[in-house]
Amino acid sequence: MYAGHTPWVHPTAPPPAPPQPPDTARANFRWTSSADHINHFAEGPHYGPVLEPFLVRAVSATISINPLLSPPTDSHEDYLRWNMIFPTSTCYRTTGPKRSWIKGREAPATFPRLSQIRIISRSFPWMISVKARRQNIGVTCGEVIEAISSYFYGDVAKKEYEGVTTRRRREIWQAYQYNRSTDSNVPGGHLGEQLRRLDWLCSNSRWGGLVRNDEFIKEACGDVLPCTFELKCIPSYPLSPEEASEQQRIARHAENRSRSRPNSRPRSMASRSNSREGRDTETTTEDELEEPE
């Protein structure tokens, strides 16, 4: 044995290598891959900020609509089915049981989440505003459906009805009469004598989904407004005997509940905000709805 030699290390062996740092690149890759699979439309306040419309335009954010609110496609079978002249209690999800829609009501309507959205359509002349009740969550799917229903149950101003063509007034008049008939496919007499916005839908009363359509938004509004979407209204179809029976049962239940409450049914924030302009306008009653010649 000589100087510098130890009994456990060969004199010609290299010194031991220093410990390697952790493989952060691989760790980050695993984390990123996991994050990519987060459901953007999960319920709760933990999945990103809630944007105001002006900020959406400022940052040029690309807005995606929750697939549950989108039109059905060949590859997308999970959507909502609803005849919009009936209460929202008759809306159901195609992949769920044939009962009033529950799962997904609290899911965000868009990604990124928005504090407010606006809805227009080729089937009616108004703009529906939907505001989030909870600013930390944003507009939900349920709030969209409730706001649309609340707005459609509002009254049509007399000047709005008189401002359309004779042919269009005839279509609306026929829809008004039919919607208050004893047919199982319509709500019936509890709609009352006032001309309602849902009568304006005529035969295109079925929910067809929300879509982004900047070309139509610009055509209708004069500019591509942020957070504004098109509502597709599609033709209704006769119900099966089972569907008709269930529709009538749900409608009767909703009517009985509204009668048992003071001041009838509550109006949503969207309905109140959209009705301010017509607060003092004269509405159209049955006596004024003579069949156009």
C-alpha atoms as an extended CHARMM CRD file, in Angstrom:
* protein
*
       293  EXT
         1         1  MET       CA              0.0000000000        0.0000000000        0.0000000000  PROA      1               0.0000000000
         2         2  TYR       CA              1.3430000000        3.4190000000       -0.8970000000  PROA      2               0.0000000000
         3         3  ALA       CA              0.3710000000        7.0520000000       -0.4380000000  PROA      3               0.0000000000
         4         4  GLY       CA             -2.9490000000        8.0220000000       -1.9820000000  PROA      4               0.0000000000
         5         5  HSD       CA             -4.1480000000        4.4170000000       -2.1750000000  PROA      5               0.0000000000
         6         6  THR       CA             -7.2070000000        3.2240000000       -0.2650000000  PROA      6               0.0000000000
         7         7  PRO       CA             -8.1920000000       -0.3800000000        0.2450000000  PROA      7               0.0000000000
         8         8  TRP       CA            -11.6870000000        0.0620000000       -1.3160000000  PROA      8               0.0000000000
         9         9  VAL       CA            -10.8780000000        2.0740000000       -4.4720000000  PROA      9               0.0000000000
        10        10  HSD       CA             -8.4860000000        0.9470000000       -7.2000000000  PROA      10              0.0000000000
        11        11  PRO       CA             -5.7640000000        3.5730000000       -7.6460000000  PROA      11              0.0000000000
        12        12  THR       CA             -6.5670000000        3.9160000000      -11.3550000000  PROA      12              0.0000000000
        13        13  ALA       CA            -10.4070000000        4.1370000000      -10.9620000000  PROA      13              0.0000000000
        14        14  PRO       CA            -11.9870000000        7.5660000000      -11.7300000000  PROA      14              0.0000000000
        15        15  PRO       CA            -13.6690000000        9.4840000000       -8.9260000000  PROA      15              0.0000000000
        16        16  PRO       CA            -17.4010000000        8.7790000000       -8.4380000000  PROA      16              0.0000000000
        17        17  ALA       CA            -19.6980000000       10.8690000000      -10.6700000000  PROA      17              0.0000000000
        18        18  PRO       CA            -21.7110000000       13.6530000000       -9.0000000000  PROA      18              0.0000000000
        19        19  PRO       CA            -25.4340000000       12.9530000000       -8.5180000000  PROA      19              0.0000000000
        20        20  GLN       CA            -27.5870000000       13.8550000000      -11.5370000000  PROA      20              0.0000000000
        21        21  PRO       CA            -30.2160000000       16.5990000000      -11.1880000000  PROA      21              0.0000000000
        22        22  PRO       CA            -33.8580000000       15.4810000000      -11.4540000000  PROA      22              0.0000000000
        23        23  ASP       CA            -35.2550000000       15.1430000000      -14.9560000000  PROA      23              0.0000000000
        24        24  THR       CA            -37.3670000000       18.2860000000      -14.8470000000  PROA      24              0.0000000000
        25        25  ALA       CA            -38.0390000000       18.1800000000      -18.5780000000  PROA      25              0.0000000000
        26        26  ARG       CA            -39.6930000000       14.7990000000      -18.2590000000  PROA      26              0.0000000000
        27        27  ALA       CA            -41.5620000000       15.8860000000      -15.1390000000  PROA      27              0.0000000000
        28        28  ASN       CA            -42.8040000000       19.0100000000      -16.9100000000  PROA      28              0.0000000000
        29        29  PHE       CA            -43.8650000000       16.9460000000      -19.8860000000  PROA      29              0.0000000000
        30        30  ARG       CA            -45.9510000000       14.6930000000      -17.6610000000  PROA      30              0.0000000000
        31        31  TRP       CA            -47.5420000000       17.7300000000      -15.9810000000  PROA      31              0.0000000000
        32        32  THR       CA            -48.3350000000       19.4080000000      -19.2880000000  PROA      32              0.0000000000
        33        33  SER       CA            -49.8780000000       16.2850000000      -20.7220000000  PROA      33              0.0000000000
        34        34  SER       CA            -52.1070000000       15.9430000000      -17.6730000000  PROA      34              0.0000000000
        35        35  ALA       CA            -53.1850000000       19.5870000000      -17.8590000000  PROA      35              0.0000000000
        36        36  ASP       CA            -54.0990000000       19.2250000000      -21.5110000000  PROA      36              0.0000000000
        37        37  HSD       CA            -56.7990000000       16.7430000000      -20.5140000000  PROA      37              0.0000000000
        38        38  ILE       CA            -58.5880000000       19.0870000000      -18.1080000000  PROA      38              0.0000000000
        39        39  ASN       CA            -62.2170000000       19.5470000000      -19.1180000000  PROA      39              0.0000000000
        40        40  HSD       CA            -62.5810000000       23.2210000000      -20.0690000000  PROA      40              0.0000000000
        41        41  PHE       CA            -66.3100000000       22.9840000000      -19.3740000000  PROA      41              0.0000000000
        42        42  ALA       CA            -66.0680000000       21.4320000000      -15.9110000000  PROA      42              0.0000000000
        43        43  GLU       CA            -68.3740000000       22.8740000000      -13.2670000000  PROA      43              0.0000000000
        44        44  GLY       CA            -66.9690000000       25.0780000000      -10.5230000000  PROA      44              0.0000000000
        45        45  PRO       CA            -64.9040000000       28.2790000000      -10.1980000000  PROA      45              0.0000000000
        46        46  HSD       CA            -61.4590000000       26.6840000000      -10.5510000000  PROA      46              0.0000000000
        47        47  TYR       CA            -60.8920000000       26.5250000000      -14.2960000000  PROA      47              0.0000000000
        48        48  GLY       CA            -59.7150000000       29.8970000000      -15.5460000000  PROA      48              0.0000000000
        49        49  PRO       CA            -60.7800000000       33.5390000000      -15.3730000000  PROA      49              0.0000000000
        50        50  VAL       CA            -64.1780000000       35.0070000000      -16.2390000000  PROA      50              0.0000000000
        51        51  LEU       CA            -63.7720000000       37.5710000000      -19.0220000000  PROA      51              0.0000000000
        52        52  GLU       CA            -65.7780000000       40.7200000000      -19.6690000000  PROA      52              0.0000000000
        53        53  PRO       CA            -66.8920000000       41.3150000000      -23.2980000000  PROA      53              0.0000000000
        54        54  PHE       CA            -64.6070000000       44.3350000000      -23.7560000000  PROA      54              0.0000000000
        55        55  LEU       CA            -61.6160000000       42.2600000000      -22.6310000000  PROA      55              0.0000000000
        56        56  VAL       CA            -62.4850000000       39.4850000000      -25.0800000000  PROA      56              0.0000000000
        57        57  ARG       CA            -62.1860000000       41.9700000000      -27.9220000000  PROA      57              0.0000000000
        58        58  ALA       CA            -59.0540000000       43.5970000000      -26.4870000000  PROA      58              0.0000000000
        59        59  VAL       CA            -57.1220000000       40.3200000000      -26.2960000000  PROA      59              0.0000000000
        60        60  SER       CA            -58.7380000000       38.7930000000      -29.4210000000  PROA      60              0.0000000000
        61        61  ALA       CA            -59.7900000000       35.7420000000      -27.4170000000  PROA      61              0.0000000000
        62        62  THR       CA            -61.2290000000       32.7880000000      -29.3210000000  PROA      62              0.0000000000
        63        63  ILE       CA            -64.4740000000       31.6960000000      -27.6840000000  PROA      63              0.0000000000
        64        64  SER       CA            -65.6620000000       28.0880000000      -27.7690000000  PROA      64              0.0000000000
        65        65  ILE       CA            -69.2710000000       27.1520000000      -27.0130000000  PROA      65              0.0000000000
        66        66  ASN       CA            -69.9960000000       24.2570000000      -24.6760000000  PROA      66              0.0000000000
        67        67  PRO       CA            -70.7760000000       21.2320000000      -26.8950000000  PROA      67              0.0000000000
        68        68  LEU       CA            -73.9250000000       20.6700000000      -24.8480000000  PROA      68              0.0000000000
        69        69  LEU       CA            -75.3130000000       23.9530000000      -26.2360000000  PROA      69              0.0000000000
        70        70  SER       CA            -74.1030000000       23.3070000000      -29.7800000000  PROA      70              0.0000000000
        71        71  PRO       CA            -76.1380000000       21.8320000000      -32.6550000000  PROA      71              0.0000000000
        72        72  PRO       CA            -76.0980000000       18.0390000000      -32.9320000000  PROA      72              0.0000000000
        73        73  THR       CA            -73.6950000000       16.4830000000      -35.4210000000  PROA      73              0.0000000000
        74        74  ASP       CA            -72.9520000000       12.9690000000      -36.6610000000  PROA      74              0.0000000000
        75        75  SER       CA            -70.0910000000       12.6970000000      -34.1580000000  PROA      75              0.0000000000
        76        76  HSD       CA            -71.8210000000       14.5820000000      -31.3440000000  PROA      76              0.0000000000
        77        77  GLU       CA            -74.8380000000       12.8090000000      -29.8680000000  PROA      77              0.0000000000
        78        78  ASP       CA            -74.9840000000       14.5470000000      -26.4790000000  PROA      78              0.0000000000
        79        79  TYR       CA            -77.1580000000       17.6130000000      -26.9210000000  PROA      79              0.0000000000
        80        80  LEU       CA            -80.3100000000       19.2840000000      -25.6060000000  PROA      80              0.0000000000
        81        81  ARG       CA            -83.7880000000       18.6580000000      -26.9490000000  PROA      81              0.0000000000
        82        82  TRP       CA            -86.3570000000       21.3350000000      -26.2110000000  PROA      82              0.0000000000
        83        83  ASN       CA            -89.4100000000       22.8790000000      -27.8180000000  PROA      83              0.0000000000
        84        84  MET       CA            -88.9030000000       26.4980000000      -26.7830000000  PROA      84              0.0000000000
        85        85  ILE       CA            -92.6110000000       27.3300000000      -26.5250000000  PROA      85              0.0000000000
        86        86  PHE       CA            -92.7390000000       25.0250000000      -23.4830000000  PROA      86              0.0000000000
        87        87  PRO       CA            -91.1810000000       25.7300000000      -20.0480000000  PROA      87              0.0000000000
        88        88  THR       CA            -87.5390000000       24.8060000000      -19.4670000000  PROA      88              0.0000000000
        89        89  SER       CA            -88.6880000000       21.8960000000      -17.3150000000  PROA      89              0.0000000000
        90        90  THR       CA            -89.4430000000       20.0550000000      -20.5750000000  PROA      90              0.0000000000
        91        91  CYS       CA            -85.8450000000       20.3940000000      -21.8050000000  PROA      91              0.0000000000
        92        92  TYR       CA            -83.8760000000       17.1460000000      -21.5960000000  PROA      92              0.0000000000
        93        93  ARG       CA            -80.4630000000       15.7800000000      -22.5020000000  PROA      93              0.0000000000
        94        94  THR       CA            -80.3770000000       13.1340000000      -25.2330000000  PROA      94              0.0000000000
        95        95  THR       CA            -77.8280000000       10.9400000000      -23.4440000000  PROA      95              0.0000000000
        96        96  GLY       CA            -79.6660000000       11.0510000000      -20.1250000000  PROA      96              0.0000000000
        97        97  PRO       CA            -82.9660000000        9.6600000000      -18.8870000000  PROA      97              0.0000000000
        98        98  LYS       CA            -86.1810000000       11.1530000000      -20.2970000000  PROA      98              0.0000000000
        99        99  ARG       CA            -86.5640000000       13.5930000000      -17.4620000000  PROA      99              0.0000000000
       100       100  SER       CA            -86.0410000000       17.3020000000      -17.0100000000  PROA      100             0.0000000000
       101       101  TRP       CA            -82.4300000000       18.2550000000      -17.6510000000  PROA      101             0.0000000000
       102       102  ILE       CA            -80.1950000000       18.3610000000      -14.5380000000  PROA      102             0.0000000000
       103       103  LYS       CA            -76.6160000000       17.3000000000      -15.3250000000  PROA      103             0.0000000000
       104       104  GLY       CA            -74.7090000000       20.1100000000      -17.0070000000  PROA      104             0.0000000000
       105       105  ARG       CA            -76.8900000000       23.0320000000      -15.9450000000  PROA      105             0.0000000000
       106       106  GLU       CA            -74.0610000000       24.5120000000      -13.8660000000  PROA      106             0.0000000000
       107       107  ALA       CA            -71.3950000000       23.9300000000      -16.5220000000  PROA      107             0.0000000000
       108       108  PRO       CA            -69.9340000000       27.0560000000      -18.1670000000  PROA      108             0.0000000000
       109       109  ALA       CA            -71.5820000000       27.9990000000      -21.4420000000  PROA      109             0.0000000000
       110       110  THR       CA            -68.2690000000       29.0010000000      -23.0300000000  PROA      110             0.0000000000
       111       111  PHE       CA            -64.5110000000       28.7110000000      -22.7770000000  PROA      111             0.0000000000
       112       112  PRO       CA            -63.0390000000       31.0300000000      -21.7280000000  PROA      112             0.0000000000
       113       113  ARG       CA            -65.8360000000       31.7700000000      -19.3030000000  PROA      113             0.0000000000
       114       114  LEU       CA            -67.7660000000       34.9790000000      -19.8820000000  PROA      114             0.0000000000
       115       115  SER       CA            -69.5950000000       37.3860000000      -17.5960000000  PROA      115             0.0000000000
       116       116  GLN       CA            -72.2130000000       38.0470000000      -20.2600000000  PROA      116             0.0000000000
       117       117  ILE       CA            -73.2750000000       36.7800000000      -23.6730000000  PROA      117             0.0000000000
       118       118  ARG       CA            -75.7300000000       38.0410000000      -26.2860000000  PROA      118             0.0000000000
       119       119  ILE       CA            -77.9420000000       35.9430000000      -28.5390000000  PROA      119             0.0000000000
       120       120  ILE       CA            -79.5530000000       36.8280000000      -31.8670000000  PROA      120             0.0000000000
       121       121  SER       CA            -81.3160000000       34.7090000000      -34.4750000000  PROA      121             0.0000000000
       122       122  ARG       CA            -82.7280000000       34.7230000000      -37.9780000000  PROA      122             0.0000000000
       123       123  SER       CA            -86.0600000000       33.6270000000      -36.4810000000  PROA      123             0.0000000000
       124       124  PHE       CA            -86.7510000000       36.7300000000      -34.3530000000  PROA      124             0.0000000000
       125       125  PRO       CA            -85.6910000000       40.4070000000      -34.3800000000  PROA      125             0.0000000000
       126       126  TRP       CA            -84.4910000000       40.8310000000      -30.7840000000  PROA      126             0.0000000000
       127       127  MET       CA            -81.1970000000       40.4850000000      -28.9500000000  PROA      127             0.0000000000
       128       128  ILE       CA            -81.2590000000       38.4050000000      -25.7580000000  PROA      128             0.0000000000
       129       129  SER       CA            -78.7310000000       39.3100000000      -23.0740000000  PROA      129             0.0000000000
       130       130  VAL       CA            -77.6310000000       36.6430000000      -20.5980000000  PROA      130             0.0000000000
       131       131  LYS       CA            -75.7190000000       37.8330000000      -17.5260000000  PROA      131             0.0000000000
       132       132  ALA       CA            -73.9240000000       35.5570000000      -15.0730000000  PROA      132             0.0000000000
       133       133  ARG       CA            -75.4740000000       35.4260000000      -11.6130000000  PROA      133             0.0000000000
       134       134  ARG       CA            -72.0870000000       34.4680000000      -10.1340000000  PROA      134             0.0000000000
       135       135  GLN       CA            -69.1700000000       36.4750000000      -11.4280000000  PROA      135             0.0000000000
       136       136  ASN       CA            -66.5890000000       33.8800000000      -10.3570000000  PROA      136             0.0000000000
       137       137  ILE       CA            -68.2320000000       31.1840000000      -12.4930000000  PROA      137             0.0000000000
       138       138  GLY       CA            -69.5470000000       33.0600000000      -15.5230000000  PROA      138             0.0000000000
       139       139  VAL       CA            -72.5900000000       32.3420000000      -17.6570000000  PROA      139             0.0000000000
       140       140  THR       CA            -73.7200000000       28.7270000000      -17.3010000000  PROA      140             0.0000000000
       141       141  CYS       CA            -75.6310000000       26.4620000000      -19.6660000000  PROA      141             0.0000000000
       142       142  GLY       CA            -78.6500000000       26.5730000000      -17.3870000000  PROA      142             0.0000000000
       143       143  GLU       CA            -78.6580000000       30.3710000000      -17.3340000000  PROA      143             0.0000000000
       144       144  VAL       CA            -78.6710000000       30.4520000000      -21.1360000000  PROA      144             0.0000000000
       145       145  ILE       CA            -81.7320000000       28.2120000000      -21.3610000000  PROA      145             0.0000000000
       146       146  GLU       CA            -83.5930000000       30.0310000000      -18.5740000000  PROA      146             0.0000000000
       147       147  ALA       CA            -82.8720000000       33.4700000000      -20.0720000000  PROA      147             0.0000000000
       148       148  ILE       CA            -84.1200000000       32.4170000000      -23.5030000000  PROA      148             0.0000000000
       149       149  SER       CA            -87.3180000000       30.9490000000      -22.0700000000  PROA      149             0.0000000000
       150       150  SER       CA            -87.9520000000       33.9720000000      -19.8710000000  PROA      150             0.0000000000
       151       151  TYR       CA            -87.4890000000       36.2870000000      -22.8340000000  PROA      151             0.0000000000
       152       152  PHE       CA            -89.7720000000       34.2790000000      -25.1160000000  PROA      152             0.0000000000
       153       153  TYR       CA            -92.5570000000       34.3920000000      -22.5320000000  PROA      153             0.0000000000
       154       154  GLY       CA            -92.4550000000       38.2040000000      -22.6870000000  PROA      154             0.0000000000
       155       155  ASP       CA            -95.0350000000       40.2090000000      -24.6390000000  PROA      155             0.0000000000
       156       156  VAL       CA            -94.6350000000       41.5510000000      -28.1640000000  PROA      156             0.0000000000
       157       157  ALA       CA            -95.0720000000       45.3140000000      -28.5390000000  PROA      157             0.0000000000
       158       158  LYS       CA            -97.8740000000       46.4130000000      -30.8360000000  PROA      158             0.0000000000
       159       159  LYS       CA            -95.5190000000       48.4430000000      -33.0300000000  PROA      159             0.0000000000
       160       160  GLU       CA            -93.2770000000       45.3860000000      -33.4750000000  PROA      160             0.0000000000
       161       161  TYR       CA            -96.1790000000       43.3030000000      -34.7460000000  PROA      161             0.0000000000
       162       162  GLU       CA            -97.4390000000       46.0670000000      -37.0260000000  PROA      162             0.0000000000
       163       163  GLY       CA            -93.9570000000       46.6740000000      -38.4010000000  PROA      163             0.0000000000
       164       164  VAL       CA            -93.6600000000       43.3630000000      -40.2740000000  PROA      164             0.0000000000
       165       165  THR       CA            -95.0590000000       42.3760000000      -43.6540000000  PROA      165             0.0000000000
       166       166  THR       CA            -98.6270000000       41.1630000000      -44.1040000000  PROA      166             0.0000000000
       167       167  ARG       CA            -97.3680000000       37.6770000000      -44.8860000000  PROA      167             0.0000000000
       168       168  ARG       CA            -95.3030000000       37.5780000000      -41.7110000000  PROA      168             0.0000000000
       169       169  ARG       CA            -98.2220000000       38.8580000000      -39.6060000000  PROA      169             0.0000000000
       170       170  ARG       CA           -100.3690000000       36.0510000000      -41.0120000000  PROA      170             0.0000000000
       171       171  GLU       CA            -97.7650000000       33.4690000000      -39.9920000000  PROA      171             0.0000000000
       172       172  ILE       CA            -97.5330000000       34.9240000000      -36.4790000000  PROA      172             0.0000000000
       173       173  TRP       CA           -101.3270000000       35.0740000000      -36.1670000000  PROA      173             0.0000000000
       174       174  GLN       CA           -101.6370000000       31.4100000000      -37.1720000000  PROA      174             0.0000000000
       175       175  ALA       CA            -98.9310000000       30.4410000000      -34.6730000000  PROA      175             0.0000000000
       176       176  TYR       CA           -100.7240000000       32.4380000000      -31.9660000000  PROA      176             0.0000000000
       177       177  GLN       CA           -103.9720000000       30.5350000000      -32.5890000000  PROA      177             0.0000000000
       178       178  TYR       CA           -102.2640000000       27.1500000000      -32.7680000000  PROA      178             0.0000000000
       179       179  ASN       CA           -100.1710000000       27.6450000000      -29.6240000000  PROA      179             0.0000000000
       180       180  ARG       CA           -103.3930000000       28.1990000000      -27.6280000000  PROA      180             0.0000000000
       181       181  SER       CA           -105.2630000000       25.2420000000      -29.0930000000  PROA      181             0.0000000000
       182       182  THR       CA           -105.9400000000       21.8690000000      -27.4650000000  PROA      182             0.0000000000
       183       183  ASP       CA           -103.2680000000       20.1520000000      -29.5610000000  PROA      183             0.0000000000
       184       184  SER       CA           -100.8630000000       18.1340000000      -27.4060000000  PROA      184             0.0000000000
       185       185  ASN       CA            -97.8720000000       19.6650000000      -29.2140000000  PROA      185             0.0000000000
       186       186  VAL       CA            -98.5010000000       23.1850000000      -27.8500000000  PROA      186             0.0000000000
       187       187  PRO       CA            -98.8760000000       24.7300000000      -24.3560000000  PROA      187             0.0000000000
       188       188  GLY       CA           -102.5200000000       25.7670000000      -24.8090000000  PROA      188             0.0000000000
       189       189  GLY       CA           -104.6310000000       28.4300000000      -23.1650000000  PROA      189             0.0000000000
       190       190  HSD       CA           -102.4170000000       29.1340000000      -20.1740000000  PROA      190             0.0000000000
       191       191  LEU       CA           -100.2830000000       31.2830000000      -22.5000000000  PROA      191             0.0000000000
       192       192  GLY       CA           -102.9920000000       33.9180000000      -22.1330000000  PROA      192             0.0000000000
       193       193  GLU       CA           -104.3520000000       36.4860000000      -24.5670000000  PROA      193             0.0000000000
       194       194  GLN       CA           -101.1920000000       38.5330000000      -25.0380000000  PROA      194             0.0000000000
       195       195  LEU       CA            -99.0740000000       37.9390000000      -28.1110000000  PROA      195             0.0000000000
       196       196  ARG       CA            -95.8320000000       36.4850000000      -26.7900000000  PROA      196             0.0000000000
       197       197  ARG       CA            -92.3970000000       36.4090000000      -28.3610000000  PROA      197             0.0000000000
       198       198  LEU       CA            -92.5730000000       32.6200000000      -28.5640000000  PROA      198             0.0000000000
       199       199  ASP       CA            -95.4590000000       33.0410000000      -31.0430000000  PROA      199             0.0000000000
       200       200  TRP       CA            -92.9760000000       34.8360000000      -33.3130000000  PROA      200             0.0000000000
       201       201  LEU       CA            -91.0640000000       31.5750000000      -33.7430000000  PROA      201             0.0000000000
       202       202  CYS       CA            -93.9950000000       30.0790000000      -35.6710000000  PROA      202             0.0000000000
       203       203  SER       CA            -93.0670000000       26.5290000000      -36.7260000000  PROA      203             0.0000000000
       204       204  ASN       CA            -89.3360000000       27.0040000000      -35.9650000000  PROA      204             0.0000000000
       205       205  SER       CA            -89.7930000000       26.6130000000      -32.2370000000  PROA      205             0.0000000000
       206       206  ARG       CA            -87.3060000000       23.8510000000      -31.4850000000  PROA      206             0.0000000000
       207       207  TRP       CA            -83.8960000000       24.4890000000      -29.9330000000  PROA      207             0.0000000000
       208       208  GLY       CA            -81.2050000000       24.0400000000      -32.5870000000  PROA      208             0.0000000000
       209       209  GLY       CA            -78.1290000000       25.1130000000      -30.6230000000  PROA      209             0.0000000000
       210       210  LEU       CA            -75.8170000000       28.1230000000      -30.3630000000  PROA      210             0.0000000000
       211       211  VAL       CA            -73.1340000000       28.7840000000      -32.9740000000  PROA      211             0.0000000000
       212       212  ARG       CA            -70.4540000000       31.3600000000      -33.6980000000  PROA      212             0.0000000000
       213       213  ASN       CA            -71.3380000000       33.1520000000      -36.9130000000  PROA      213             0.0000000000
       214       214  ASP       CA            -69.3830000000       36.3890000000      -37.2930000000  PROA      214             0.0000000000
       215       215  GLU       CA            -70.7330000000       36.9660000000      -40.7910000000  PROA      215             0.0000000000
       216       216  PHE       CA            -74.3520000000       36.9160000000      -39.5950000000  PROA      216             0.0000000000
       217       217  ILE       CA            -73.5240000000       38.9720000000      -36.4870000000  PROA      217             0.0000000000
       218       218  LYS       CA            -71.9830000000       41.6870000000      -38.6640000000  PROA      218             0.0000000000
       219       219  GLU       CA            -74.9240000000       41.5860000000      -41.0720000000  PROA      219             0.0000000000
       220       220  ALA       CA            -77.4950000000       41.8990000000      -38.2740000000  PROA      220             0.0000000000
       221       221  CYS       CA            -75.6300000000       44.2620000000      -35.9040000000  PROA      221             0.0000000000
       222       222  GLY       CA            -73.3930000000       46.2530000000      -38.2260000000  PROA      222             0.0000000000
       223       223  ASP       CA            -70.2490000000       44.9600000000      -36.5290000000  PROA      223             0.0000000000
       224       224  VAL       CA            -68.8290000000       41.7350000000      -35.1330000000  PROA      224             0.0000000000
       225       225  LEU       CA            -69.8660000000       42.2270000000      -31.5180000000  PROA      225             0.0000000000
       226       226  PRO       CA            -67.8800000000       40.2420000000      -28.9320000000  PROA      226             0.0000000000
       227       227  CYS       CA            -69.5900000000       37.4410000000      -27.0090000000  PROA      227             0.0000000000
       228       228  THR       CA            -72.5270000000       37.3990000000      -29.4430000000  PROA      228             0.0000000000
       229       229  PHE       CA            -73.8400000000       34.1200000000      -30.8570000000  PROA      229             0.0000000000
       230       230  GLU       CA            -76.5360000000       32.9080000000      -33.2210000000  PROA      230             0.0000000000
       231       231  LEU       CA            -79.3980000000       30.7520000000      -31.9470000000  PROA      231             0.0000000000
       232       232  LYS       CA            -80.5300000000       28.1600000000      -34.4480000000  PROA      232             0.0000000000
       233       233  CYS       CA            -84.3070000000       27.6780000000      -34.3510000000  PROA      233             0.0000000000
       234       234  ILE       CA            -85.3530000000       24.5340000000      -36.1970000000  PROA      234             0.0000000000
       235       235  PRO       CA            -88.7810000000       23.2080000000      -37.2330000000  PROA      235             0.0000000000
       236       236  SER       CA            -90.7710000000       21.4070000000      -34.6100000000  PROA      236             0.0000000000
       237       237  TYR       CA            -92.1030000000       17.9170000000      -35.2230000000  PROA      237             0.0000000000
       238       238  PRO       CA            -95.1200000000       16.0180000000      -33.8640000000  PROA      238             0.0000000000
       239       239  LEU       CA            -94.5020000000       14.2730000000      -30.5810000000  PROA      239             0.0000000000
       240       240  SER       CA            -94.9430000000       10.5640000000      -30.0580000000  PROA      240             0.0000000000
       241       241  PRO       CA            -97.8330000000        9.6080000000      -27.7260000000  PROA      241             0.0000000000
       242       242  GLU       CA            -95.3300000000        8.9670000000      -24.9230000000  PROA      242             0.0000000000
       243       243  GLU       CA            -93.5630000000       12.2940000000      -25.4880000000  PROA      243             0.0000000000
       244       244  ALA       CA            -96.8700000000       14.1510000000      -25.6780000000  PROA      244             0.0000000000
       245       245  SER       CA            -98.0640000000       12.6360000000      -22.4170000000  PROA      245             0.0000000000
       246       246  GLU       CA            -94.8080000000       13.4880000000      -20.6520000000  PROA      246             0.0000000000
       247       247  GLN       CA            -94.7940000000       17.0010000000      -22.1290000000  PROA      247             0.0000000000
       248       248  GLN       CA            -98.3200000000       17.6470000000      -20.8830000000  PROA      248             0.0000000000
       249       249  ARG       CA            -97.5190000000       16.2740000000      -17.4360000000  PROA      249             0.0000000000
       250       250  ILE       CA            -94.4670000000       18.5170000000      -17.0490000000  PROA      250             0.0000000000
       251       251  ALA       CA            -96.3250000000       21.5410000000      -18.4250000000  PROA      251             0.0000000000
       252       252  ARG       CA            -99.2410000000       21.0100000000      -16.0110000000  PROA      252             0.0000000000
       253       253  HSD       CA            -96.8160000000       20.6920000000      -13.1230000000  PROA      253             0.0000000000
       254       254  ALA       CA            -95.0590000000       23.9130000000      -14.1240000000  PROA      254             0.0000000000
       255       255  GLU       CA            -98.3930000000       25.7200000000      -14.5010000000  PROA      255             0.0000000000
       256       256  ASN       CA            -99.5980000000       24.5680000000      -11.0740000000  PROA      256             0.0000000000
       257       257  ARG       CA            -96.3530000000       25.7220000000       -9.4790000000  PROA      257             0.0000000000
       258       258  SER       CA            -96.5970000000       29.1440000000      -11.1240000000  PROA      258             0.0000000000
       259       259  ARG       CA           -100.1850000000       29.5550000000       -9.9100000000  PROA      259             0.0000000000
       260       260  SER       CA            -99.1980000000       28.7020000000       -6.3460000000  PROA      260             0.0000000000
       261       261  ARG       CA            -96.5450000000       31.4350000000       -6.2770000000  PROA      261             0.0000000000
       262       262  PRO       CA            -97.2660000000       35.1420000000       -5.8260000000  PROA      262             0.0000000000
       263       263  ASN       CA            -96.6810000000       37.3670000000       -8.8600000000  PROA      263             0.0000000000
       264       264  SER       CA            -96.6200000000       34.3280000000      -11.1270000000  PROA      264             0.0000000000
       265       265  ARG       CA            -93.1860000000       33.1540000000      -12.3270000000  PROA      265             0.0000000000
       266       266  PRO       CA            -90.0390000000       35.1070000000      -11.4290000000  PROA      266             0.0000000000
       267       267  ARG       CA            -88.2470000000       36.9310000000      -14.1990000000  PROA      267             0.0000000000
       268       268  SER       CA            -84.5500000000       36.4980000000      -14.7370000000  PROA      268             0.0000000000
       269       269  MET       CA            -81.9670000000       39.2630000000      -14.8350000000  PROA      269             0.0000000000
       270       270  ALA       CA            -81.7550000000       38.8540000000      -18.5870000000  PROA      270             0.0000000000
       271       271  SER       CA            -85.5130000000       39.2450000000      -18.9770000000  PROA      271             0.0000000000
       272       272  ARG       CA            -85.5920000000       42.3950000000      -16.8520000000  PROA      272             0.0000000000
       273       273  SER       CA            -82.7190000000       44.0030000000      -18.7130000000  PROA      273             0.0000000000
       274       274  ASN       CA            -84.1960000000       43.1790000000      -22.1030000000  PROA      274             0.0000000000
       275       275  SER       CA            -87.6360000000       44.5240000000      -21.2360000000  PROA      275             0.0000000000
       276       276  ARG       CA            -86.5660000000       48.0060000000      -20.1600000000  PROA      276             0.0000000000
       277       277  GLU       CA            -86.8780000000       49.4540000000      -23.6230000000  PROA      277             0.0000000000
       278       278  GLY       CA            -90.4290000000       48.1530000000      -23.9730000000  PROA      278             0.0000000000
       279       279  ARG       CA            -91.5690000000       48.9970000000      -20.4570000000  PROA      279             0.0000000000
       280       280  ASP       CA            -93.9750000000       51.6940000000      -21.6410000000  PROA      280             0.0000000000
       281       281  THR       CA            -94.8430000000       50.2060000000      -25.0250000000  PROA      281             0.0000000000
       282       282  GLU       CA            -98.3200000000       48.9580000000      -25.8390000000  PROA      282             0.0000000000
       283       283  THR       CA            -98.6430000000       45.1990000000      -26.1610000000  PROA      283             0.0000000000
       284       284  THR       CA           -100.7720000000       43.2390000000      -28.6000000000  PROA      284             0.0000000000
       285       285  THR       CA           -103.8860000000       41.4390000000      -27.3500000000  PROA      285             0.0000000000
       286       286  GLU       CA           -106.1480000000       38.8590000000      -28.9560000000  PROA      286             0.0000000000
       287       287  ASP       CA           -108.7320000000       41.4930000000      -29.9530000000  PROA      287             0.0000000000
       288       288  GLU       CA           -106.0780000000       43.2240000000      -32.0470000000  PROA      288             0.0000000000
       289       289  LEU       CA           -104.8480000000       40.0040000000      -33.6470000000  PROA      289             0.0000000000
       290       290  GLU       CA           -107.3090000000       39.7980000000      -36.4930000000  PROA      290             0.0000000000
       291       291  GLU       CA           -106.2420000000       37.5190000000      -39.3060000000  PROA      291             0.0000000000
       292       292  PRO       CA           -104.4090000000       39.5920000000      -41.9290000000  PROA      292             0.0000000000
       293       293  GLU       CA           -106.0710000000       39.5540000000      -45.3270000000  PROA      293             0.0000000000
